[in-house]
Amino acid sequence: MVADLNLETKKRTKKDQKDLRAENVPAILYGKGIENEQLWINKKIFDKVYDEAGESTILKLALEGNGERNVVIKDVQKDIISGQPIHVDFYQVRMDEEIEAEVELVFVGESAAVKELGGVLVKNMDSVDIKCLPGDLLSKIEVDISRIKTFDDYIYIKDLNIPDKVEVMVDAETVVAMVSAPRTEEEMAELETEVKEDVTKVEGVVKEEEAAAEGAEEKEKPKKEKEEKKK
């Protein structure tokens, strides 16, 4: 998928880093057969484009004084505290060469096994790796969980609606989603008992360690008293 989203860039130099960092994000453009280019991307515009396109959509990257390039967002480094992007990697693609990309799985619909039987939806994966020509890239893959009507129903990779031009880099028999049955009262009681037993074991270990420490201190007392008398 080629998005109708343009990102304008500025070339990055050491001289203007302090002035540009307030409103821009440092980035790098690289790809097969091209030289790496250090760039600046406007933060607000990038956030909007990233929210709409993600990392599996072809974007138009307008280079300052050097035309447009077809790119994908290969990686986004984010600040641990604020979650804001602090560096972006763009990969320039050739439209006639296949590329690999990670595509988000979006779960839609309502499962009868959850709504009527009280089960819990289990998502075994939230994304999937694919391979295809850049123009055939998918921005997302929908997983319709309404087909899970009982606890014996599963959704496999082979059940997903994926175009023939797109190769999924995961075994077709891989389970994407299922619904697990709710725990019975007996199972909950057993689980509570196991937790209590584990806590008791931990307390026992702590007490043994405390006793050992106290014993060691008692053994050291006579030595310390002798040393003090000698002084």
N, C-alpha and C positions, 0 to 999 in steps of 0.2 A: 504494500500500500504506500503510495506517495502522497503525503499530506500537502495541502495548500497552505503551508506555514513557512514563513521566511524568518531567518535569524540573521541580523546584520552584525558584523564583527568589526573590531578594531585590532590592528596589530599590536602586540605586546612588547614593550621595551622596558628596561630597568628604570629609565628616567621618569616615566609617568605612572609607575606602579601605585604609589601612595595616593595620588589624585584620583585614579580610576577605580581603585578597590572598593570605595564607598558605595558605588552604584553598579559595579560590574563584577563578573566572576571570571577568574583566569581559566583559560581553556587551551587545549591542544588539538590540532587537526593532523591526522596521520592516515596512511593508507598504502596500498601496494603501488610501488613505482613513483611515489611523490615524496617530497621533502616535508618533514614535520614543520608545522607553523604554530607559533605561540600567539594566542588571541585573547581578546576581552569580549565577553558577552554581557549585555545588559541583564541585570538580575530579574527585574519584573517581567521582561519579555520572555526570558528563558523559563521562568517558573510557569508562565501561562502555556508556553509551547510544550513543556515537559509534562504538564498535567494532561494535556490533550493527546499528545503523541506517544509518551512513554519511550521505551527503548527498542521498539520493534516497528518503527515507522520511518520511511525515508523522508528526510527534511531537505529543504533548500537552504544552504548556508551561503550567505552573501559575504564574500571577502572584500575588504576595503581595497578598492582599485584593482581587483583581480577576479571579477566575475562570480558566478554561483557554482557551488559544488553540491552533489547529491551525497548526503551523509546520514548515518544513524548515530544516535547517542549511545556510545559504547559503555561508558561508566560515568557515574556521578558520585564524587566524594562529598560527604556532608559533615557539618560540624556536629560533634557528639552531643553538645548541650542544646543548641538552637535548632538543629535539624536542617539548617540552611545550606545550600550547595556552596562548596568552597573551591571546587575544581571540576571541570567537565572534560571528558574525552570524546572527541568526534572521530568517527571512522569514515573515510571517503570510500564510497562503493562504486563499482562498475556495474551498470545495469544489465550487462550480459554475462556476469559471473555470479554463481550461487554464493550465498553467505549463510552463516548460522546465526540464530538469534534465540533469545529466551522470550517466550510469550506468556503473558499472564492468563490464568484460568479464572473466568468470572462465573460464579455459581448463581444460577437463576432458577425460578420456579419454587414449588413447594412439595415436599415429600410427604406422602400419606403415612409412611412409616414413622415420621417425626410427629406430624400433626395428630394422627389418630391413634397410633400405637405407643406414643411417648418415647420414641427412640432418640438417639443422639447422632447427629450428622458427623461423620468422620471424613475429613478431607485429607487424603494421603499425599496430595501435591497441590501447590498453588500456582505453578508455572510449568511450562514444558519447552524443551529445546526443539527447534525446527530448522530445516534447511531448505532454501528455495532461492529463486531469483529475487532481487530487491523489489521489483515491481509486484511480486506476489506475497510480500510479507503481510502478516496478520497483526493487527494492533492488539487483538485479544481473541480468546477462544471461549465460547460460552459452554457451560456444563449444565444441562437441564436435569435437576435432581427430582423432578416430578415422576421420572421413570422408576424411582426407588419406592416401591409400594410396600414391600415386606423386608424383613431382616435378611432374607436370602437374595435380595436383588443387589447387584453391583454395577457400577459404571466403569467400563474399561477404556483405555486409550482408543481402542478400535471402535468404540461407540460414539466418539466425538465427531462433530460435523466439521471435517477438515478437507479443504479442496485437494484434488488429485495432484496439483502442481506443487503441493507442499509436502515435504518428507518429515515425518516425526522421528526424532532421534531417541525414541524410547520404545521398548518392547510393546507390541500391540495388546498383550495380555496384562499389562500393568494396571492395577486397580487405582482409579482416580478418586472415587468416593463410594461410601457405603453408609448404612445406618446401623449402629449397634443397639441392641436391646437394653432397656433400662435395667439397673440392678434390682434384684429382689430384696425383700426385707432381710432374708437369711444372709445374702451376700454382703449387705451393708453391715449387718451385725458382725460377721466374720472379719470384715475389713477393719471395723472399729476395734475388735479384739486384737488383731495383728498390730495395729498402731500402738495400742496400750502396751503390748508385750515388748515392742521395739523401744518404747520410751523407758520401760523398766530396765531393759538391758543396758541402755545408755546410762541410766542413773546408777546402775550397778557398777559399770566401768568407772564412772566418775568417783564413786565412793571408794573403790579399790585404789584408784590413783591417789586420792586424798589420804587414805590410810597409809599407803606406801611412803608418801611425802612426810607424813607425821612421824612414821617410824624412822625415817632417815634423819629427821631433825633430832629425835631423842638420842640416836647413836652419836650425833655430832656434839651433843651437850657436854659430855665428860671431857672430850678433847679440848673444847673451847675453855672449860673451867681450868684445866691444867695449864693451858697456855697463859691464861690471865694470872694465875698464881705465880708462874715463873717471872712474869713481868713485874 
